């Protein structure tokens, strides 16, 4: 869309359009279907923890509690996320250490 008579209209793909689209997507994705809202918020919390996004962590902790999650559920979801996020790095390091040990053994 273009400007007309000094009146600005949002361009398709503008920041406002992106925010509005994300808002609609969030409402659709987070609505209860096979998974209830609490389960979805705990999953989203896990992703936020794995991504290290403090703002998203706080947002999803709040929303999970609002959706009925207890303290123990939130703590357990965070623990699973930390394990899952750290597991690939741990496995990679174990492989690298084995390679280094093998090279040292060969001389």
OpenMM code with the backbone's topology and positions (N, CA, C; nanometers):
from openmm import Vec3, app, unit

residues = "UNK UNK UNK UNK UNK UNK UNK UNK UNK UNK UNK UNK UNK UNK UNK UNK UNK UNK UNK UNK UNK UNK UNK UNK UNK UNK UNK UNK UNK UNK UNK UNK UNK UNK UNK UNK UNK UNK UNK UNK UNK UNK UNK UNK UNK UNK UNK UNK UNK UNK UNK UNK UNK UNK UNK UNK UNK UNK UNK UNK UNK UNK UNK UNK UNK UNK UNK UNK UNK UNK UNK UNK UNK UNK UNK UNK UNK UNK UNK UNK UNK UNK UNK UNK UNK UNK UNK UNK UNK UNK UNK UNK UNK UNK UNK UNK UNK UNK UNK UNK UNK UNK UNK UNK UNK UNK UNK".split()
positions = [
    Vec3(0.0843, -0.1179, 0.0000),
    Vec3(0.0000, 0.0000, 0.0000),
    Vec3(0.0882, 0.1233, 0.0000),
    Vec3(0.0370, 0.2327, -0.0474),
    Vec3(0.1181, 0.3528, -0.0578),
    Vec3(0.0592, 0.4642, 0.0259),
    Vec3(0.1386, 0.5696, 0.0425),
    Vec3(0.0927, 0.6879, 0.1139),
    Vec3(0.0001, 0.7666, 0.0218),
    Vec3(-0.1057, 0.8184, 0.0800),
    Vec3(-0.1938, 0.9026, -0.0005),
    Vec3(-0.2405, 1.0206, 0.0834),
    Vec3(-0.2259, 1.1397, 0.0288),
    Vec3(-0.2685, 1.2640, 0.0937),
    Vec3(-0.2147, 1.2761, 0.2356),
    Vec3(-0.0873, 1.2380, 0.2543),
    Vec3(-0.0261, 1.2500, 0.3865),
    Vec3(-0.0737, 1.1454, 0.4854),
    Vec3(-0.1539, 1.0519, 0.4411),
    Vec3(-0.2084, 0.9487, 0.5272),
    Vec3(-0.1253, 0.8214, 0.5099),
    Vec3(-0.0529, 0.7779, 0.6150),
    Vec3(0.0299, 0.6579, 0.6033),
    Vec3(-0.0534, 0.5350, 0.6327),
    Vec3(-0.0405, 0.4355, 0.5471),
    Vec3(-0.1038, 0.3069, 0.5708),
    Vec3(0.0073, 0.2046, 0.5875),
    Vec3(-0.0214, 0.0994, 0.6637),
    Vec3(0.0808, -0.0036, 0.6882),
    Vec3(0.1148, -0.0747, 0.5579),
    Vec3(0.2430, -0.0951, 0.5377),
    Vec3(0.2887, -0.1711, 0.4213),
    Vec3(0.2759, -0.3188, 0.4516),
    Vec3(0.2360, -0.3986, 0.3514),
    Vec3(0.2359, -0.5427, 0.3751),
    Vec3(0.3760, -0.5849, 0.4158),
    Vec3(0.3869, -0.6658, 0.5203),
    Vec3(0.5173, -0.7089, 0.5677),
    Vec3(0.5803, -0.6109, 0.6650),
    Vec3(0.5071, -0.5072, 0.7037),
    Vec3(0.5608, -0.4113, 0.8003),
    Vec3(0.5688, -0.4772, 0.9374),
    Vec3(0.6379, -0.4111, 1.0286),
    Vec3(0.6507, -0.4640, 1.1642),
    Vec3(0.5137, -0.4862, 1.2269),
    Vec3(0.4207, -0.3955, 1.2028),
    Vec3(0.2856, -0.4098, 1.2580),
    Vec3(0.2165, -0.5347, 1.2025),
    Vec3(0.2352, -0.5612, 1.0738),
    Vec3(0.1770, -0.6813, 1.0135),
    Vec3(0.2378, -0.8077, 1.0733),
    Vec3(0.3689, -0.8059, 1.0919),
    Vec3(0.4378, -0.9225, 1.1482),
    Vec3(0.3881, -0.9489, 1.2904),
    Vec3(0.3785, -0.8442, 1.3717),
    Vec3(0.3322, -0.8589, 1.5099),
    Vec3(0.1887, -0.9109, 1.5120),
    Vec3(0.1040, -0.8563, 1.4273),
    Vec3(-0.0356, -0.9009, 1.4227),
    Vec3(-0.0449, -1.0469, 1.3794),
    Vec3(0.0343, -1.0858, 1.2811),
    Vec3(0.0345, -1.2237, 1.2335),
    Vec3(0.0833, -1.3186, 1.3420),
    Vec3(0.1904, -1.2803, 1.4115),
    Vec3(0.2404, -1.3636, 1.5210),
    Vec3(0.1368, -1.3769, 1.6320),
    Vec3(0.0647, -1.2708, 1.6594),
    Vec3(-0.0414, -1.2755, 1.7608),
    Vec3(-0.1500, -1.3744, 1.7236),
    Vec3(-0.1919, -1.3717, 1.5977),
    Vec3(-0.2940, -1.4663, 1.5507),
    Vec3(-0.2420, -1.6094, 1.5550),
    Vec3(-0.1159, -1.6270, 1.5149),
    Vec3(-0.0556, -1.7597, 1.5164),
    Vec3(-0.0482, -1.8125, 1.6600),
    Vec3(-0.0068, -1.7273, 1.7538),
    Vec3(0.0016, -1.7695, 1.8931),
    Vec3(-0.1341, -1.8139, 1.9451),
    Vec3(-0.2375, -1.7369, 1.9179),
    Vec3(-0.3719, -1.7744, 1.9629),
    Vec3(-0.4130, -1.9097, 1.9068),
    Vec3(-0.3814, -1.9330, 1.7804),
    Vec3(-0.4183, -2.0599, 1.7175),
    Vec3(-0.3368, -2.1753, 1.7746),
    Vec3(-0.2061, -2.1593, 1.7805),
    Vec3(-0.1176, -2.2675, 1.8253),
    Vec3(-0.1403, -2.3012, 1.9724),
    Vec3(-0.1622, -2.2015, 2.0552),
    Vec3(-0.1719, -2.2250, 2.1988),
    Vec3(-0.3124, -2.2613, 2.2456),
    Vec3(-0.4107, -2.2627, 2.1561),
    Vec3(-0.5444, -2.3019, 2.1988),
    Vec3(-0.5470, -2.4531, 2.2228),
    Vec3(-0.6294, -2.4941, 2.3190),
    Vec3(-0.6352, -2.6348, 2.3591),
    Vec3(-0.6955, -2.7204, 2.2482),
    Vec3(-0.6249, -2.8250, 2.2172),
    Vec3(-0.6714, -2.9281, 2.1245),
    Vec3(-0.6329, -3.0609, 2.1873),
    Vec3(-0.5430, -3.1349, 2.1223),
    Vec3(-0.4957, -3.2610, 2.1804),
    Vec3(-0.4157, -3.2336, 2.3077),
    Vec3(-0.3433, -3.1229, 2.3096),
    Vec3(-0.2706, -3.0795, 2.4290),
    Vec3(-0.3443, -2.9609, 2.4900),
    Vec3(-0.3557, -2.9612, 2.6229),
    Vec3(-0.4189, -2.8462, 2.6868),
    Vec3(-0.3200, -2.7296, 2.6936),
    Vec3(-0.3707, -2.6147, 2.7339),
    Vec3(-0.2880, -2.4938, 2.7358),
    Vec3(-0.1694, -2.5079, 2.8304),
    Vec3(-0.1908, -2.5729, 2.9452),
    Vec3(-0.0814, -2.5908, 3.0409),
    Vec3(0.0328, -2.6693, 2.9779),
    Vec3(0.0017, -2.7787, 2.9105),
    Vec3(0.1062, -2.8599, 2.8462),
    Vec3(0.1798, -2.7775, 2.7409),
    Vec3(0.1062, -2.7003, 2.6634),
    Vec3(0.1688, -2.6189, 2.5588),
    Vec3(0.2591, -2.5119, 2.6186),
    Vec3(0.2180, -2.4509, 2.7290),
    Vec3(0.3015, -2.3492, 2.7936),
    Vec3(0.4274, -2.4114, 2.8525),
    Vec3(0.4172, -2.5339, 2.9058),
    Vec3(0.5357, -2.6003, 2.9587),
    Vec3(0.6322, -2.6367, 2.8461),
    Vec3(0.5790, -2.6770, 2.7314),
    Vec3(0.6651, -2.7031, 2.6147),
    Vec3(0.7327, -2.5738, 2.5702),
    Vec3(0.6549, -2.4671, 2.5603),
    Vec3(0.7104, -2.3375, 2.5190),
    Vec3(0.8155, -2.2897, 2.6191),
    Vec3(0.7934, -2.3157, 2.7476),
    Vec3(0.8920, -2.2813, 2.8497),
    Vec3(1.0216, -2.3582, 2.8246),
    Vec3(1.0103, -2.4856, 2.7931),
    Vec3(1.1290, -2.5655, 2.7645),
    Vec3(1.2085, -2.5115, 2.6470),
    Vec3(1.1388, -2.4709, 2.5429),
    Vec3(1.2063, -2.4140, 2.4260),
    Vec3(1.2747, -2.2826, 2.4642),
    Vec3(1.2061, -2.2019, 2.5434),
    Vec3(1.2651, -2.0741, 2.5872),
    Vec3(1.3904, -2.0973, 2.6711),
    Vec3(1.3863, -2.1985, 2.7585),
    Vec3(1.5037, -2.2316, 2.8395),
    Vec3(1.6185, -2.2760, 2.7491),
    Vec3(1.5885, -2.3656, 2.6548),
    Vec3(1.6919, -2.4153, 2.5635),
    Vec3(1.7519, -2.3022, 2.4804),
    Vec3(1.6685, -2.2034, 2.4438),
    Vec3(1.7150, -2.0902, 2.3640),
    Vec3(1.7850, -1.9848, 2.4496),
    Vec3(1.7668, -1.9937, 2.5817),
    Vec3(1.8295, -1.8968, 2.6709),
    Vec3(1.7665, -1.7588, 2.6654),
    Vec3(1.6382, -1.7523, 2.6341),
    Vec3(1.5697, -1.6233, 2.6215),
    Vec3(1.4978, -1.5895, 2.7525),
    Vec3(1.5572, -1.5003, 2.8304),
    Vec3(1.5030, -1.4663, 2.9624),
    Vec3(1.3616, -1.4098, 2.9556),
    Vec3(1.3354, -1.3255, 2.8574),
    Vec3(1.2018, -1.2667, 2.8434),
    Vec3(1.0984, -1.3753, 2.8182),
    Vec3(1.1298, -1.4682, 2.7284),
    Vec3(1.0361, -1.5767, 2.6975),
    Vec3(1.0204, -1.6723, 2.8150),
    Vec3(1.1292, -1.6969, 2.8889),
    Vec3(1.1203, -1.7837, 3.0065),
    Vec3(1.0204, -1.7249, 3.1060),
    Vec3(1.0368, -1.5978, 3.1382),
    Vec3(0.9461, -1.5330, 3.2333),
    Vec3(0.8024, -1.5357, 3.1820),
    Vec3(0.7852, -1.5073, 3.0543),
    Vec3(0.6519, -1.5048, 2.9923),
    Vec3(0.5842, -1.6412, 3.0039),
    Vec3(0.6575, -1.7476, 2.9709),
    Vec3(0.5960, -1.8803, 2.9710),
    Vec3(0.5823, -1.9393, 3.1109),
    Vec3(0.6694, -1.9011, 3.2047),
    Vec3(0.6474, -1.9417, 3.3444),
    Vec3(0.5159, -1.8814, 3.3924),
    Vec3(0.4992, -1.7524, 3.3698),
    Vec3(0.3746, -1.6845, 3.4088),
    Vec3(0.2526, -1.7525, 3.3451),
    Vec3(0.2595, -1.7759, 3.2138),
    Vec3(0.1461, -1.8348, 3.1435),
    Vec3(0.1197, -1.9787, 3.1865),
    Vec3(0.2252, -2.0556, 3.2151),
    Vec3(0.2071, -2.1938, 3.2597),
    Vec3(0.1363, -2.1969, 3.3948),
    Vec3(0.1787, -2.1085, 3.4850),
    Vec3(0.1137, -2.1017, 3.6161),
    Vec3(-0.0309, -2.0565, 3.6012),
    Vec3(-0.0524, -1.9580, 3.5161),
    Vec3(-0.1887, -1.9101, 3.4893),
    Vec3(-0.2770, -2.0213, 3.4318),
    Vec3(-0.2143, -2.1129, 3.3558),
    Vec3(-0.2893, -2.2237, 3.2943),
    Vec3(-0.3049, -2.3429, 3.3898),
    Vec3(-0.2520, -2.3294, 3.5123),
    Vec3(-0.2737, -2.4331, 3.6118),
    Vec3(-0.1521, -2.5152, 3.6497),
    Vec3(-0.0357, -2.4838, 3.5958),
    Vec3(0.0855, -2.5573, 3.6310),
    Vec3(0.1292, -2.5205, 3.7727),
    Vec3(0.1709, -2.6221, 3.8450),
    Vec3(0.2243, -2.5991, 3.9788),
    Vec3(0.3745, -2.5773, 3.9733),
    Vec3(0.4307, -2.5372, 4.0872),
    Vec3(0.5746, -2.5118, 4.0956),
    Vec3(0.6543, -2.6342, 4.0525),
    Vec3(0.6155, -2.7522, 4.1001),
    Vec3(0.6893, -2.8743, 4.0671),
    Vec3(0.6864, -2.9032, 3.9167),
    Vec3(0.5744, -2.8750, 3.8516),
    Vec3(0.5654, -2.8966, 3.7069),
    Vec3(0.6573, -2.8008, 3.6306),
    Vec3(0.6614, -2.6760, 3.6747),
    Vec3(0.7481, -2.5768, 3.6101),
    Vec3(0.8946, -2.6164, 3.6283),
    Vec3(0.9316, -2.6528, 3.7501),
    Vec3(1.0703, -2.6916, 3.7781),
    Vec3(1.1078, -2.8159, 3.6971),
    Vec3(1.0181, -2.9126, 3.6883),
    Vec3(1.0476, -3.0337, 3.6118),
    Vec3(1.0606, -3.0047, 3.4628),
    Vec3(0.9758, -2.9182, 3.4098),
    Vec3(0.9852, -2.8805, 3.2680),
    Vec3(1.1191, -2.8131, 3.2396),
    Vec3(1.1635, -2.7285, 3.3308),
    Vec3(1.2928, -2.6620, 3.3144),
    Vec3(1.4054, -2.7656, 3.3189),
    Vec3(1.3962, -2.8612, 3.4088),
    Vec3(1.4970, -2.9656, 3.4182),
    Vec3(1.5064, -3.0491, 3.2918),
    Vec3(1.3918, -3.0852, 3.2353),
    Vec3(1.3907, -3.1607, 3.1097),
    Vec3(1.4544, -3.0781, 2.9985),
    Vec3(1.4205, -2.9504, 2.9946),
    Vec3(1.4770, -2.8628, 2.8904),
    Vec3(1.6278, -2.8508, 2.9035),
    Vec3(1.6766, -2.8359, 3.0254),
    Vec3(1.8212, -2.8250, 3.0460),
    Vec3(1.8919, -2.9530, 3.0036),
    Vec3(1.8330, -3.0666, 3.0368),
    Vec3(1.8912, -3.1940, 2.9956),
    Vec3(1.8912, -3.2063, 2.8435),
    Vec3(1.7750, -3.1811, 2.7824),
    Vec3(1.7626, -3.1972, 2.6373),
    Vec3(1.8529, -3.0998, 2.5623),
    Vec3(1.8638, -2.9780, 2.6121),
    Vec3(1.9494, -2.8786, 2.5458),
    Vec3(2.0963, -2.9127, 2.5625),
    Vec3(2.1325, -2.9702, 2.6765),
    Vec3(2.2714, -3.0011, 2.7025),
    Vec3(2.3180, -3.1346, 2.6492),
    Vec3(2.2249, -3.2253, 2.6244),
    Vec3(2.2617, -3.3595, 2.5792),
    Vec3(2.3419, -3.3603, 2.4501),
    Vec3(2.3014, -3.2877, 2.3445),
    Vec3(2.3817, -3.2899, 2.2215),
    Vec3(2.5243, -3.2410, 2.2446),
    Vec3(2.5408, -3.1360, 2.3231),
    Vec3(2.6744, -3.0849, 2.3506),
    Vec3(2.7558, -3.1876, 2.4282),
    Vec3(2.6936, -3.2533, 2.5241),
    Vec3(2.7628, -3.3547, 2.6030),
    Vec3(2.8091, -3.4691, 2.5146),
    Vec3(2.7204, -3.5170, 2.4284),
    Vec3(2.7564, -3.6275, 2.3393),
    Vec3(2.8681, -3.5866, 2.2441),
    Vec3(2.8640, -3.4637, 2.1972),
    Vec3(2.9674, -3.4131, 2.1071),
    Vec3(3.1028, -3.4091, 2.1779),
    Vec3(3.1040, -3.3600, 2.3002),
    Vec3(3.2284, -3.3515, 2.3771),
    Vec3(3.2838, -3.4907, 2.4052),
    Vec3(3.1972, -3.5842, 2.4397),
    Vec3(3.2426, -3.7212, 2.4648),
    Vec3(3.3094, -3.7778, 2.3396),
    Vec3(3.2500, -3.7545, 2.2238),
    Vec3(3.3070, -3.8018, 2.0971),
    Vec3(3.4435, -3.7365, 2.0717),
    Vec3(3.4519, -3.6059, 2.0926),
    Vec3(3.5781, -3.5349, 2.0715),
    Vec3(3.6870, -3.5839, 2.1665),
    Vec3(3.6506, -3.6068, 2.2912),
    Vec3(3.7485, -3.6565, 2.3879),
    Vec3(3.7992, -3.7946, 2.3481),
    Vec3(3.7103, -3.8785, 2.2968),
    Vec3(3.7514, -4.0120, 2.2515),
    Vec3(3.8471, -4.0012, 2.1335),
    Vec3(3.8197, -3.9070, 2.0427),
    Vec3(3.9085, -3.8869, 1.9276),
    Vec3(4.0462, -3.8383, 1.9721),
    Vec3(4.0491, -3.7452, 2.0671),
    Vec3(4.1759, -3.6940, 2.1184),
    Vec3(4.2528, -3.8062, 2.1858),
    Vec3(4.1867, -3.8879, 2.2662),
    Vec3(4.2525, -3.9996, 2.3349),
    Vec3(4.3090, -4.0984, 2.2327),
    Vec3(4.2332, -4.1230, 2.1257),
    Vec3(4.2780, -4.2156, 2.0216),
    Vec3(4.4021, -4.1618, 1.9513),
    Vec3(4.4009, -4.0324, 1.9187),
    Vec3(4.5168, -3.9708, 1.8537),
    Vec3(4.6394, -3.9740, 1.9439),
    Vec3(4.6206, -3.9492, 2.0720),
    Vec3(4.7337, -3.9518, 2.1669),
    Vec3(4.7893, -4.0926, 2.1792),
    Vec3(4.7008, -4.1917, 2.1748),
    Vec3(4.7453, -4.3303, 2.1877),
    Vec3(4.8301, -4.3743, 2.0671),
    Vec3(4.7970, -4.3168, 1.9508),
    Vec3(4.8727, -4.3490, 1.8289),
    Vec3(5.0093, -4.2819, 1.8279),
    Vec3(5.0207, -4.1802, 1.9091),
    Vec3(5.1513, -4.1187, 1.9233),
    Vec3(5.1704, -3.9944, 1.8541),
] * unit.nanometer
topology = app.Topology()
chain = topology.addChain("A")
for resn in residues:
    res = topology.addResidue(resn, chain)
    for name in ("N", "CA", "C"):
        topology.addAtom(name, app.Element.getBySymbol(name[0]), res)
